[in-house]
Each structure stands twice: as structure tokens, then as C-alpha cells.
Amino acid sequence: QVQLAESGGGLVQAGDSLRLSCAASGNTFIKYVMAWFRQGPGKEREFVAALTWSGNIYYADSVKGRFTIARGNARNTVYLQMNSLKPEDAAVYYCAFDRERLSSSLYYSEGEYGYWGQGTQVTVSS
């Protein structure tokens, strides 16, 4: 079993920055992928970014150039640095974790992740 603990959400103004953190514990895998998804009001959950144990990184087009996913110093920790936040970025952000996949295209699908955090709210005022 894997447990995910997220932190860092909050209320910011458009244009501000925020950093989310996620730490995985328990029976984690050596070759893993950690990702962020988000779900806005009335919307389906969508992919934001992913990072594999080997350092490969993937972003949704909507956040490229503004968000950065990075590994933390502690094992199985990942950050999501969000800059130039927009009102449309407001959502509950979820950390996800699972084994590395053979095809990177799978990382964009929430169905590929078996472990999820509880979510952290990000609110962006205009």
C-alpha cells in the first residue's frame, strides 16, 4: 500500500505563484511515476504534469511554460511549482503515484494510477 500526502494549496491572485508538494510513503516502487492531476468546478479530472523515477517529465499543454514538476530531496517526493496562475487554474489538485509504464502516453490517463492523495485546493482570484 502507498500513501500520498499533499500540501501547499491556498488562495492566490491571478499572476501569483504557488508550490504544491507530494510525498509518497509505504510500499513504494523503485521505478515509479508521480503525477499531478486537477479537477475544477464542474469539470472532469485532467492531467497536469508527471515525472518518472528516471527524470522524464511530461506536461499538459495548458500549463507548459508556467508549471514545473520536480523531484524533491527526499525520496518519492515531488513538487509542482505553479507560476503565473490564472483563474482557470483553480481546482483541487491531486497527486498520483504508480509504477513506471512502458509507454509515456499512458501517463496522461488517470486510470493508469492506482494511488491518489486526498487533494489540495487551489483558488485563484482574478
Secondary structure, DSSP 8 states (H G I E B T S, - for coil): -EEEEEE--EEEETT--EEEEEEEEES--SSEEEEEEEE-TTS--EEEEEEETT--EEE-TTTTTTEEEEE-SSTTEEEEEE-S--GGG-EEEEEEEEE--SSGGGGG-GGG--EE---EEEEEE-
